[in-house]
């Protein structure tokens, strides 16, 4: 299972918490704020979820804006 496939249910958990529809798939170019509608609180929640799942802080080196940046950080572990 690739990182994007593992990431999808984690992002869907955050989206469900906001009352948003879940996604069937992710694109590398999906922007967390603009395309997925996540705000600062959602990104903080997502950071914790990803850190628990993959043992990596996606914002350790600064802001992450799209799915591909998260995948790069996850794959680097």
Kinemage of the C-alpha trace (Angstrom):
@kinemage 1
@onewidth
@group {chain A} dominant
@subgroup {mainchain}
@vectorlist {calphas} color= white
{ca unk a 1} P 0.000 0.000 0.000
{ca unk a 2} L 1.510 3.330 -1.000
{ca unk a 3} L 1.661 6.448 1.162
{ca unk a 4} L -1.143 8.222 -0.700
{ca unk a 5} L -3.460 5.260 -0.139
{ca unk a 6} L -2.594 5.273 3.571
{ca unk a 7} L -3.045 9.050 3.764
{ca unk a 8} L -6.550 9.113 2.262
{ca unk a 9} L -8.428 7.695 5.299
{ca unk a 10} L -6.527 10.053 7.603
{ca unk a 11} L -7.569 13.096 5.588
{ca unk a 12} L -11.098 11.739 5.350
{ca unk a 13} L -11.210 11.494 9.149
{ca unk a 14} L -10.502 15.231 9.370
{ca unk a 15} L -13.025 16.018 6.616
{ca unk a 16} L -15.712 13.931 8.332
{ca unk a 17} L -15.058 15.839 11.552
{ca unk a 18} L -15.873 19.058 9.697
{ca unk a 19} L -19.040 17.558 8.237
{ca unk a 20} L -17.507 17.555 4.744
{ca unk a 21} L -17.899 14.787 2.202
{ca unk a 22} L -15.060 12.305 2.147
{ca unk a 23} L -12.789 11.820 -0.844
{ca unk a 24} L -12.470 8.769 -3.061
{ca unk a 25} L -8.910 9.642 -4.041
{ca unk a 26} L -6.159 12.204 -3.634
{ca unk a 27} L -4.137 14.018 -6.248
{ca unk a 28} L -0.523 15.019 -5.618
{ca unk a 29} L -1.502 18.569 -6.508
{ca unk a 30} L -4.446 18.803 -4.092
{ca unk a 31} L -3.893 21.865 -1.927
{ca unk a 32} L -4.775 21.331 1.710
{ca unk a 33} L -6.463 24.693 2.149
{ca unk a 34} L -7.771 25.609 -1.296
{ca unk a 35} L -8.822 22.205 -2.655
{ca unk a 36} L -9.612 20.268 0.526
{ca unk a 37} L -10.944 23.211 2.555
{ca unk a 38} L -8.803 22.589 5.626
{ca unk a 39} L -8.165 25.454 8.027
{ca unk a 40} L -5.420 25.905 10.638
{ca unk a 41} L -7.223 23.793 13.232
{ca unk a 42} L -7.778 21.000 10.707
{ca unk a 43} L -4.118 21.080 9.717
{ca unk a 44} L -3.110 20.819 13.373
{ca unk a 45} L -5.405 17.790 13.765
{ca unk a 46} L -4.045 16.243 10.580
{ca unk a 47} L -0.485 16.786 11.796
{ca unk a 48} L -1.207 14.860 15.003
{ca unk a 49} L -2.945 12.044 13.130
{ca unk a 50} L -0.080 11.694 10.624
{ca unk a 51} L 2.517 11.833 13.381
{ca unk a 52} L 0.727 9.015 15.233
{ca unk a 53} L 0.413 6.908 12.071
{ca unk a 54} L 3.780 7.538 10.402
{ca unk a 55} L 5.936 8.953 13.220
{ca unk a 56} L 6.752 12.093 11.222
{ca unk a 57} L 5.964 15.764 11.853
{ca unk a 58} L 4.912 17.062 8.446
{ca unk a 59} L 5.347 20.684 9.529
{ca unk a 60} L 8.767 20.193 11.130
{ca unk a 61} L 10.553 22.055 8.333
{ca unk a 62} L 7.832 24.637 7.670
{ca unk a 63} L 4.437 24.794 6.040
{ca unk a 64} L 3.142 22.045 3.802
{ca unk a 65} L 0.657 23.131 1.183
{ca unk a 66} L -0.253 20.093 -0.888
{ca unk a 67} L -0.522 16.319 -0.819
{ca unk a 68} L 2.758 15.702 -2.640
{ca unk a 69} L 4.684 17.546 0.092
{ca unk a 70} L 3.139 15.300 2.745
{ca unk a 71} L 3.930 12.172 0.700
{ca unk a 72} L 7.577 13.247 0.368
{ca unk a 73} L 7.870 13.634 4.148
{ca unk a 74} L 6.148 10.307 4.845
{ca unk a 75} L 8.297 8.459 2.296
{ca unk a 76} L 11.474 9.948 3.764
{ca unk a 77} L 10.924 8.120 7.065
